[in-house]
C-alpha cells in the first residue's frame, strides 16, 4: 500500500488543474500572423477569410501593421484600408511616405475581409494582419479542460478502488488443497532400500 498521505492526491489534481488552465491561457494569447504584402510580393487588393473557431461567431482580436519604405523616392502618396465584404470600412488611413501609418488594433467578426493598399511607384510595403483565433473560445476552453480533468480524476480514483477491492478479494480466497495424496507418499517410496536388494526384484503388491 502507498505511504502517501490521503491529501496528496487531491492536491496534485488541483495543481494539475491550475497548470492546464495556465497553459491554455498562454495558447489563447498566441497570434496567427497573416502576411498581406511584402517587398517582393505586392498586390493592391488582398482578400483574407476570418473563419469561426469551433463554430464560435464571436469577434477575434486582430492587429494590422503596415510599413512603407523606399530607396528610390522621397515623397509618395500611400494609403491602406480594411474592408468587410469589400464594402464596409473597418479601418482606413491615407498619407505620405514621410508619415508613419498607425497600427490598427480591433476585433474582426467571422467573414471575408479585403485589405486595400495603394502606393506610388517605388514604394515597398511590409504588411501583416495578426489574429488571435482562440481568444473567441477562451472561457469555453477553460470549462472543457477543467471538466475533462475532473472526469479523469474521478475515473482514476474509481479504478484504484476497483483494483484494491479485487486484490483484497483475492487475498481472502482460501487455497484449496488436493484430496489426493502426493506421489511421494506411495507405499513403494516408503519401503527402505537395501544395498543387497536386486534391482530386478518383484514389484511390491499391496494387500
Buried (B, 14 or more C-beta within 10 A) or exposed (E): EEEEEEEEBEEEBEEEBEEBBEEBEEEBEEBEEBEBBEEEEBEEEBEBEBEBBEEBEBBBBBBBBBBBEBEEEEEBEBBBBBBBEEEEEBBEBEBEBEEEBEEBEEBBBBBEBBBBBBBBEEBBBBBBBBBBBBBBBBEBBBEEBBEEBEEEBEEEEEEEEEEEEEEEEEEEEEEEEEEEEEEEEEEEEEEEEEEEEEEEEEEEEEE
